[in-house]
């Protein structure tokens, strides 16, 4: 389930001051008159619409979270609590001041993720007032989270250990290393636990053994995230089963637990296998900082949080609590999900910071139900800036098929699922923390990954989307971190002593590979013996260093690397139409492991120093300009190579409107980006914002609730006024896609139809009924094949009828060969007074399977609908966006500036629009002659705590606003 494109909170800003100068005239700023509402999940809107007016509705008001969490466990928790206390108090103050929201009740507060659970009487007016409350980031329902569906396994017969413990070599950890989990603690969040089971009895941590509620070891939460006064129990059998795999003993004669001497705590968050987000998040919060029923601290933090639960989507709300767990030094071991469908993976296991766990069988084959995939940042509505562009899930795998473990009532059961694999990883992590209590999460996972079993049965490259980094080996991983000896060193540049980050250190024997950190440091545990280090780094000669490791000692190893001869690249980046220098362009050397780049100055000049002599490819990119094909350059030792580059104007930018946004992103990644067309994806809730672009594609929709008459009309009005082209797309599998929305909104076309697919071997195609540039040089009667008869592409289809009058006409039919012709309209156009519309009855989804002809028609439609760019016109481009200072206390003025240059052939005006936190703060018109530049400055005074994007056109930065210094103590819990 995808909810929305989350935006940062709407901000109330004060003390506006504008100064535009430096070779340009001053101009006034236009500030917004009202605060726009924050995004509301369509599911919440539908929930309000589906119940009677006045009926109670609960919602999660999500507030901004801290973007950086550094320091010790105590420092991280203090930052989280203080940030939540300050921001939540502000929101509640605004709610109390608004008469329209007088009946909004705060049911719960969370600090691990910054959120308020609120209840209000159902009405659009009250929901709207809630959305306009300053300090709220977005609104979602208190959505459901559940345990993955498990499968009853097969009885594998009596064994000394379960096959899973045998496969990961748990007994070798106990016998050879003497590590059984003692001193480690694992938090399990699940359906509850039968704490009196013979394999679990006496292992639940508590601060008071005489209290049957087991303070600090047991917690039950209701759907609002509130504590329930209860004693340990299991509402199903799932929680007992997974807990047994983590810490269970051998009362039956078969050992079932990976870390039998570890202690555990258990939170019931998914009673009978289902819970709410507030329930789960409250449990995660309790796991990080355990308390008793009265909210008093009750014991230290665990080493691991094990969760075999999730939701098959990319749930933005799961990001903050997962990141907070890891920042607090706790291992987040989460199931990656079973049979995840189109989502591919489940949250929170697919969160980048989680250790997502997949399932394997007794032969190390990955279970068919075990989810996995390549995750892209673009699949998340509001991903952290620190995340990479993409990553592989699961991270690691473990036994998860036919797993024997404890069951309520003192018995045993055999189940299969990633739920069963996850506690194997949690138990292995407990063993490793038992052996090395100070081990960081990063180092722990690196040891797990490096020592895991992996082969190329699923993929030639590691990690892959089935194994991840591999199936864990608890013995090898624990042995690596358990030895009290090893090496610790630094790689630096000879002569200067500058640290070399990203250097590769290979330790032999063993071929253990390390990577140096930003300060050049590296370290690993090694058994006593003689080793050889081979150190390589880009731009440096390779060094080989012998090392002798002795018992109970970490040997210091400093490795100086000789810098190889290098040279520089220099040149000027210009606009092809005028020869003016292009400022703010990024010039980057490709296919190198370090950042070798520069940004052009006002005159378009750049220099990149420190490039090792050799041949390279050079890419130049700049906002509002097309990115040319990389050029080949050769750098000579101690020389300077000149590489001038001329840029063309970028094609018109395209807005792709889709829910879920991943469908729109597929079009961007597969079709638009390779064609050099800049594009941005928007949800249907932001269709009015999408109308800023010269071309708007209104595409896929999984719900009729995404259509909003007011927003849709606002998009039509805005594009009519600006001359922007609009392309309405359809497809058989959507609820109300763009073309269907147009039909409902205007009555044109008069009707739309679809089929989920034909099973007979036939094609699906457009047939040209009128020659047109959209069809290229095709003539009437020619076909554009969308799904060939002999392909595996699903032959779904959608068509329409009744599109005529006032410039509207159908120019292509939708049909198939077996019908001998058309079954309805496939392609239509509307030549309007100031802009153009195109209707494509297909193309709303499935871009990765489009035929070359289908892709051609799609791009032709964009080209025809786009407004024509005037020849010899102005071309004003912004660059050098500065936010100073970038971090302030609330109430402190901040200076924001941007430079603008006209590289075009004639005088023109640029509306410098400053957006902060997703809202327009000011619009400053700047008129510049050809070749002239100027600086636009604003002063803003933030009064809301949080981290907010600061944007001017295609440029972006961030501003972090902290709470004013206060000596008020924040109560724990």
N, C-alpha and C positions, 0 to 999 in steps of 0.2 A: 504494500500500500504506500503510495507516494502522496504526500499531502500538498505541498506548495513549494514555491521558490522562496525560501525564507530570506527576509531582509533584516538588516539591523534596525534597531528601534528608531521610531520617529523622535526627533529631538526638538526641544524648545530652545531656540538660540536667541541671544540678546546682544545689544551693543553693536549693531551693524555699522561698519565704516568701510568705505571703498575709496581707493586711490588708484587710478589708472594713469600711468605716465611713461616716461622713458621712451621717447620717440613716438608717442601716441597720445591722442587727446584723452582727457578725462571723460568718464561716463558715469551715469548713475546706475545703481543696482535696483533690481526689482525683487522683493522678497515675497514669499508666499503669504497669502492672507489667512489661510487656515492650515491646521495640521492634518495631513492625510491619514486615513486609517491604516493600521498595520495589516499584513496579510492574515487572512482567516482561512483555515483549511476547508475545502469544499464539503468534507464530511461533517464538519461542525455546522456549517450553514444548513446542510440537509437535515441534520438532527434537529435544529431549531424549527425548520419548516415542517418536520414530520410529526411533531407533538403539538398538543393543544396549547394555545396561548396561555401563559402563566404557569405551565408545568415546569418543574425544576429541571435544569440542564446543567451538567458539569462541564467544565473546560479547563484546559491547562493554559495558563498565561505564561509563555516562555519569555524570560528576560535575558539580556546579554550576559554571557559568561566571560570570565577572565581569559584573555588570549594567550597569556604566558603563565605557566605554573612552574616555578623553579624553587630549588632549595630542599630543605629537609622535610620529613613527614609533617612535623609541627608547623613549619612555615607554609607548606602547601595548604594544610587545613585551615590555618588562620586566614590566609588570603581568600579561600573559598567562603568561609563563614562571614568575614567582614564585608566582602563584596556583595554577598547575597543579602545580608542584613541591611546594608545601606540602600541598595537598589529596590529591594522589596518594600522597605519603609516608605520610599518615595512614591511607589506605585499605589500603595494602600492610602497614602495621604491624598493623592489625586482622586482615588475612588471615593473617599469620604467627602470630598469637596463637590462632587458631581451629583446633583439632585437626581438625574436620570439613572444613576447607578446605585441609588440608595439601597436597593434590595440585592446587590451583589455581595455574596458572603464568601470570605476566604476560608476554605475547608482545610487547607494544608499548605505547608511551606517546605521547600527543599533547598538545600545549599550545595549538595554535591553537583547537581545541575540546578541552575538558578531558575526556579519556577514556583508559581502559585497555582494551586488547584482552587478554582472558584465555582460557585453555584449561583445561578440567576434564573429568574422566571423567563420562560421562552418568549422572545419577541425580537423582531429584527431591530427595533429601536434600541433595546438594551444591549444586544450583541454589537451594534454599531457604536454605542457609547463606550463599551468595553474596548473595542478596537481602536478608539481614538484616545485612550488613556496614555499619557506620556510615560515612557519607561518600559512599555511592553514591546517585545520584539515581534512575536507572532502568536496566534491562537490556534490550538488544535484540540480535538476531543481527547478524553482520557482513554486512549485506544487500547485494544487488547493485545496482550503478549501471551504466548503459550509455549508449552513444552513441545518439541518436535514429535511427530507421531512415531512411536517406536514399534518394532515388530517383535513378536514372540520368537525367541531363538530356539535352536535345537540343543537338546541335552547331549553334551559331549562325553558324558560318563565321569566316573570318579577320577580325580587327579590330585596330586599334592599341591599344585598351584593351578589357578585358572590358566588357560592357554595364553591369555593376554599378558599376565605377569611373567609367564615363561618367555614369551616373545620379546618383551622389553628388558629381560634379564634382571628382574627385581631381586631375585634371591641372591645373585652375585653382589648386589649392592649391600644387602644385609650381611652376607657371610664374609665376603672378601674385603669390603670397605668398612664394615661395622656400622653402617648408617641405616637406620630404620625409620627415620622421620622424627626422632625425639627432638623436642624444642621447637619444631615447626608447627604452624597453625594454618588450617584451611577453612575458609568460609564457603559454605555451600548454600546457594539460594535456589529453592526448588519447591516441591509440593509439601514439604515437611519431612520428618524423619522419625522412625521408630527407635528412639534412643536406647530402649531396653533390649534391643536385639542382641543375642549372645556375641555377635562379632563387633558390636558397636558400644556395648555397655562400658561405662566408665571413661569413654574417650571424648565426650562432649565437655569443652571447657566451661567453667563457671567460676564466678567469684564467691559463690556461696553454695557449697555442696548440700547444705541442709534445706535450701529453698527449691521446691519441686519445679519452679518456673525457670530454673537454671539461668540466673542473671548473667548476661554477657555471652551466653552460649546459645540461647534460643530466643527467637523473636517471630511473632506472627503479625502480618499487616493486612488491613482491610483494603477495599478498593480505592479508598481515598489516600492511602499511604499512612493511615493512622495505626498505632500499635494496638494489638488485641491482647488482653490479659489472658494467657493460656499456658499450658504445659506442653512439652514436646509431644508431637503426634504426627502422623502422616495422613494427609487427606486422600492420598492415592497410594501408589507403591514406587513411583518414579524417584522421589527424593531419597528414600531408603536405599534403593538400588544404586544410585550414583554415589551416595555417601559411602556405601560399603566398598565400592571400587577405590575410593580415595584412601580410607583408613581402616577398612575392615580387617578382622583377624582370621583365624583358622579354626573356629569352634566346631565346624562340621568335618574337619579333617582336610578341607581344601582351603588354602589361603586365597582370600579374595581381594585384599587391599594392598595397594602399591606402597603406602607409607604407614604401616600398622601401628607405629608408636607416635605418630603425629596426633595432635588434638584437632578437633573441628568445632565450628559453630555453624548453626543452621538457621536460615530465615525462610519461613513459609511465605512465598510471594506469588505463587501460582497454584492456589487451592484447586485440587482436582485437575490440575494441568493447565488452568487458565487464570490469568490475572490482568491487571491494568498496568499502564506505564507508571502511574503514581505508586502502585504497589511495588513494582520491581525497583523503581528508582529509590524509594524509601528503604528497601532492603539493601541495595547497593550502598546507600549512605550509612546504614547501620553496620554493614560489614566492614566498612573503612574505619568507622569510629564506634565500636560496640558500646551500647548503653543498656541499663536495666529498664524495667517497665516504667519507671519514674523519670527516665531521661538522664540518669546519672552515669558518668563514664564507668564501664565495666570491663576492664581488661585491655590488653594491648591489641594493636592492629594485627590482622592475619598476614601471612606471607603470600597467600593465593586467594583469589575469589574465583570459584568455579560455578559457572552458570550454563546449564543445558536447557536453554529457552531462547525464544526470539520471535521475530516477525519477518516474513519473506519479502523484504524490501530494503530500501536504503533509508532508514529512519534517522533523520537528522537529530532527533531528540536523544538518541543513544550515544551521540558523539561525546558530549561534555562529561557525563559520568564515567565513561570508559577512559577517556583521557585523564580524568582526575584520579582514577584508581591507579593507573600506571605512574602518573606524576608523584603519587604518594609512596611509590616504591613497592607496590603490590602487583603481583602477576595477574592479569585479567585473562583467565583461561575460559573461552566461550565456544560453545558448539557452533559450527558453521551452518548447520541446518540440514534437514532431510527433504529431498524431493522439492526443491525450491521453485520449480517452474521457471517462468520467464525472468524472474528476478535473479536467478542463478545462485544467490547466496542469501543469508539471513542476517539481520541486525540483532544484537550488537557484534556478532562474530566477524562481520565484514567491515567493521570500523578499522581503519588503518592501525590504530594503536592497540587493538585487541590481539591476543594470540588465538586466532581462529583455528578450530580443530576439526579435521576430517576423520572418517572411519575406514579401517582396513579389516580384512578377514584373516583367517589362520594361514593363508598362503601369501599374505602381503598384497593381495589385490584390493584395490579401493572399492568399497561397497557401491553398488549402483545407485543407492539412495543418497550417497554423500555428496553434498553440494560443493560447488567450486566455480571459479571464473576469474577473469582479469577485471579488476575493479578500476573504474576511472573516476577522477575527482569530479568530472562533469555529471556523474550519476547522483551526486549529492546536491541538495538545494543550497547549502551554505557550508562548504568544506573549509576547514582551517587552512590558512595560507601556508602553513609548514608542510602540508601533505604533498607527496609527489604527484605527478600527473597520473600515474596508474600503479597498481600493485596487484600481486597474486594472492588469492585466497583459495583453500585454507593456507595458513602459515605452516602447519605441521599436521601429522596424522598419528593415529594410535589405534589399537585394537578396539573395534566397535561392533563386531558381528558375533552373535552367539556368546555374549558375555554373561557369565554366571556371577550373581551378587546377591546381597541380602534382600529380603522381602518382609513387610510387616507381619507380625505374628510369629516371628522367630524362624521363618522358613527362607527359601531361596527361589530365585527365578532367573531365567535366561532370556535376555532381551538383546535387540540389535538397534543401533542408531548412533548418530554422532553424539547423542546424549551419553552413550556408554563410553565413547572414545575420550570425551573431554575429561572425566575424572581420572583416567590414566595419566593424562598430561598434568593435571593438578597434583596428583600424587607424586609424579616424577619431580615436579618443581618443589614440592615439600621436601623430598629427599635431598635435593640440591641445596636448598636453604638450610636444611639440617646440617649438611656438611660444611657449608660456607655461609654463615648467617648474614654477612654483610654484602652478599652478592647482589649486584644491581639487576634490574629486570632485563636490561639490554644484554648484559653479559650472560645471564641465565639463558635467555632465548638463543643467543649465539651458540652457546655450548650445546643446547638441545638440537639446534639445526645442523651444526657442523658434524655431530656424531650420529645423526639419524641414518637409517637405511634408506637408500634411494637407488633406483635403477631407471633405465630409459624405456620401460614398458609402456608408459603413458605419454612421454614427451622426450625429445632429445635434450631439453634444457631444464635446469633446476633453478628455482622452484617451478613446479608445474601446477596446473589447476586441479589435479587429483591428489597427489601426494603432498603438495606444498613443498617444503624443504625435505620431507621424508617422514618415515615412520620412526617414532622416537626409540632410543635405546637408553633406558634409565641408568644402566651401569656405566656405559661410556661417558654419558653426560655428567654423571655425578663424580666419576673418577677424575674427569678433567678439572672440576672445580674443587675437589676435596684435597688434593695434594698441597702441602704447605710450602711449596717451593716453585720457582719458575723464573721468568725474566720480566723486567720492566725497563723500558728505554725510551729514547727519543731519536727521531730522524730529523736532521737539520741540513741546511745547505752549507757546504764547506766554504770557509772564508767569511761568510756573513753571519752564520749561526741562526739564520731565520728558520723557523720550524717548517717542515715539509708535511703538509696535510695530504691525506689520501694515498700515501705511499703503501706499497704492498710488501709485507714481510712474510716470507715463507719459511717455516721451521721444519728442518729435516733432521732425523727421520720422522715420519708421520705426516709430512706435507700439510701441516697446519698453517692456514693462511690468516694473517692479521692485517688490519688496515689502520693506519695512523689517524689520530684525531686532529682537530684543528690546531692543537699545540704541538703536533708531531709525535705525541706519545703513543706507545703501544705496550701491552702487557698480556701475559698468559701464564697459567699454571703449567708446570712441567715437572715430571718426576726427575729425580737426580740422574745425571748422565751428561754425555757430550752431544752437542747439537751444532748445526750450522744454519745461520740466518742468511737468506738471500733477499736483498732489499732493492726494490725497483720503484721508480717514480718518473712520471713524465718530465722530460726536460733535464734529467740527471743521469749520470752513469750508474750502472748497477754495482752494488757493493756486496761482498760476501764476508761474513763475520763468524768466526768460531766462538762458541760459548760453552762453558762448563758449569752445569747447575749442581749445586751441593744441597744436602738435606737442610730443610727448614730455612732456606735462604732464597730471596729474590735477587737475582743478579742484575746490576745496573749495566745497561748496554746503550751506549751513545753511538749513533751511526751517522757520520758526516758523508753527504753525497756531493760529488763534483757536478757542478752545473755545466751542461753541454753548451757549446757555442750557440749563440742566438742572435736574432736580428729583430727588426720591427716592420710593421706595415703602416703606411700613412696614405692619406688621400683626401678627396672631397666628394661628398654625396650631393648631387644636384637634381633639380626637377627638369625632366626632359623638355617641357614646353617652353621654359624660360631660361634655364641655366642657373637660376638662383640656387644658392646652397640650402639644403634641407636640414634644419636643426632637429635635435632630439632623435635622430636615427640611431639604431643599434647596429653596430658592425661586429660580427662574431665569427671567430674561427671555429669551424665545425669538426666534429669527430675527434675531439681531444678531451682528456679526462679532467681538465681544469678550465676555469673561466678565463678565456682570452678574448676580451671584448672591449669596446669603447663606445661612447655616445658622442655624436657629432655636436659641435658648438653652433652658435648662431649662424656662422658662415658655411656650415656643412662640413667642416674639417674634423679629422679624427687621427689618432695615432694609437696603435696597439703595440706595446713593447714586450720584450721578454719571450719571443716566439722562437723555439728551437729551429735551427736551420732545416729546411725541408719543404716538401710540397703539401699544400692544404687547399681546402675549399672555404670560401668566404661568403657568408650570407649577410645581407643588409635588409633591415626591416624598419618601417616607420609608420606610425599611425596616419591614416588617411592616404597612404600610398600602397600600391601593389608591391608585393614581395617578389623580386626577380629570382630567376634561377641562380643558385650559387655559382660564383666564379672561381676559377682555378688560379692560385697564386703560388709563387715560390719565394721563400724567405732565405736570404743568404746570411752567412755568419758575419756578424759585426756590420751588416748593411741595412739599408732602409729601402723596402720595396714599395713602389707607388701603385695604388689600386684605386682608381676613381670609378664611381658607380653612378649611373643616372636612373632615377625612379620615375615611373609613370603614376598617374593618379589612380587610386584604388577604385575598383568597380563599386557601384552603390552597395552599401551595407544592407543585409537582409535580417529581418526579425523572423524567427521561427516560433510559432505559438503552438504548444503541445502540452498535453497532460497524459501520462507522465512525461516529464521533460526529456527522459532518456530517448523517447521516440524522435523528438526534435533533434537531440544531440546526434543521433545516428545519421540524420540527413546532413547535419553540419560536418561531421567527421568523414563521412563516406563520399559526399558529393560536393558540398560547397567549399570546404577548405582545400581539397585537391584542385578545385577550379580557380582558386585564388580569390574567392568571394568572402569578405568578412561577414560574420554572422553571429547573432546572439540568440539564445533560446529563452523564451518567456513562457510562464504558465498562462492559461486562459484568464486567470484572475488579473493578469497584468497586460491584457490585450490593448488597453488604452495607452500604456507606456510603449508598447511595441510600435505604435503608429509613428514614433519619432523617426523610424528608419525609412529610407527611400522605397524599400520593398518590404511588404509584410506577407508572410505565408501563414495562413490560418489552418492549422492541421489537426492532429489526432486528439481525440477526447475519449476518455474511458467512462465518462458520466455525463448525463444530461445536466447535472448540477453545475458544470463548468460554464455553461452558457448563461450570460447575464445581459439582459436587453440594454441596460443603461451603458455598460462598458462597451458592448458591441457597437452601439450607435455612436458613442464617443470616438471609437476607432474609425468608423466610416466618415464622420464629420471631419476628423483631423486629417485623414488621408486625402479627402476631397479638397481640403483647403491647401495642403502642402503639395499636392500633385503626386504623392506617393502611390505606387502601384500595389494592388492587393491580389493575392492568389489564394483561392479557396480550394482546399484539398479534401478528398474523401477517400474512404477505404472501407471494405466490408466489415471490419472488426471493431469499429468505433461506435460509441453510443450516440454521440452527436458531434461529428467532425465538422471542420470549418464550412464545407459546402452545405451540409445539412443545417448548420446554424444560420447560414445566409437564407436558406429556403424558409425556415421558421420565422426569421426576422422580417423578411421583405416579401415573402410569397413568390419570389423568383430565385431559383426555379420553382415550379409549382409542386413538384414532388421528387423524392429521392428513394431509391431502392438498393438492395444489396443481397448478395448470397454468400454463404460461408464457404462456398467452393463447389466446383464440379468434379466428380470422380471419374468421368469418362475422359479418355486421352484427347484433349482438345486444347487449343491455345486460348489466351485472353489478349485482346488487342484493341487499339484505337483504329478506326477507319476514317481517313481524310474525306470530309464532305465539302470542304472549302479550302482552297489553297491559301496558305497563310505563313508568315515568317516563323510562327511557332513550330510548324511542321518542316521548316527548312525548305529543301527543293522537292519535297514530295508532292505528287499531284493527286487530284481527286480520285478516290478509289484505292490509293495506296494504304498499306497497313503499317502500324507501329506495334510490334509484338511486345507485350508486357510480361506474359508468362508463357513460354513455349510449351507445346504439347508434350515434348519428350523430356522436360525438365522436372526436377523435384520441387520447384517453386509452387507453393499453394495457389491454386487457381481461384482465389477469392475475387469478387468483383463488386463494383458499385456503379450505379448509373443514375441519371436524372432525366427530367423532361419538363417542358413548359418554360423555356428561357428565351424570351423574345421581346421586341419593342424597345424604343429609346436607346438604340445602339447595342442592344443585347442580341446575340445570335450564337447558335450552336455551329461549330466548325468541324467537329469530329464526333463520331459515334463510338460507343463501347459495344463490343460484340465478341464472337468467337467463331471459329471456322465451322463447327458442327451446326451452328444456327443458320449458316449461309448468309450472314449479314449482321446488322445492328440489332441490339435489344434495347438501346436507349442512348441518351446523350453521354458523351465521354469528355469532350473538350468544348468550352464555350468562352466567349470574350464579351466584354462590355466596354465600348469606347465612350467614355464619359467626357463631360466638358473640360475637366482639368486633370483627369488621370485615367488609368485603365485597370480593369478587373479581368482576371482569368479564372476559369473553373476547370479543375482537373479531377475527374471522378475517381482517380486512383492517386498514388503518390503520398498519401498521408503517413505511411509507415513502410517498413521493409526495405529501406534504401540499400542495404547491403546485398539484396537479391535482385535489384533492378537490372534489366537488360541495358546494354549500351544505348539502344534506341530510346528506351524510356528515360534514361538520364539526359539524353540530348534534348528531348521534348521539354523536360523539366527546366533545364538551363535556358533553353530558348524562350520559355514563358517568362522567366525572370528578366531576361534581356529585353523582351518586348514590353513588359509592364513597367520597367524602371523608367523614371523621368530622364530625359536626355540631358546630358551635361553640356552647358554652353561652351563653344569654342573660345579660346583666348580670354577665358573668364578669370576671376580671382581664385586663389586657393590658399585659404588661411588655415594654418596648422598650429595647434597648441603644443608646448613642450616645457620641460623643466618645472613640473609641479612641485611646490615646496610647502611643507607644513612645519611651522616653527613656533614653539617647540612641539615635538611629536607626542609628548606625554605631559599632562598638566593636571592640577587639581580642579575640580568643578568650580566655576566662577572666575577662572583665570583666562584672560584674553589670549587668543592664538592668531598668529599671522599666517594667512594662506595666500600664496602667489602663484601665478602661472605666466609664462611668456607666450606670446603669439606672434607669428611671422606670416606675412603674405608672400608666398613664393610664386603666385600666379601672375598673369599678364595684365591685369587691370585692378583698379581699386575695388575693394569689397569690404563687407562688414561681417564680423564673427560675433555671435552671441556667446560670450564666455559664461557658461552656466555652472555655478558651483553647487554640487550636491554633497550633502553631509548626512550620513546615516540613511541613504536612500531617498532623501527629501531635498527638493530644491531650496537652497538658501538664498541665492542671488543670481540674477542674470545681468551681465554687464556687456552691452554692445560695444564692440571695438571696430572702428573703421580705419583701414590701413591702405596706403598706396602700395603699388608693386615693389617688392623688396624690403619694405619697412617692417619693423618689429616693435613690440611694446611689452610692458609688464602690467598685469592686472593684479591688484592686491585687495584682499578683504581682511577684516578683523572679525573674528567670531568669538563669542564667549559662551562656552558650553555650560549648561546647568544640569546635565544628566550624566550619570556615571556609566561607563562602558567603553568598548572599543568600536569605533565607527569608520566606515570607509569614507574617504574624501575623494571626490571625483570631479574632474573637469573634462568633458568630452570623453575621449578614449583613455585619458590618463587617470591613474588612481594612486592613492596613498592611504595611510591610516592615521587616526588620532585616538590615543588612549586617554580617557578622562577618569581620574581617580577621585575617590571621595575626599572631602576636606579632612585634614588631620583631626582626629578625635581621640579622646582618651577613654571613651566609653568602652567597657568590656563587653565582649560578645559571649554569651553563655554557650557552653559546649552542648553537643547533642543534636 
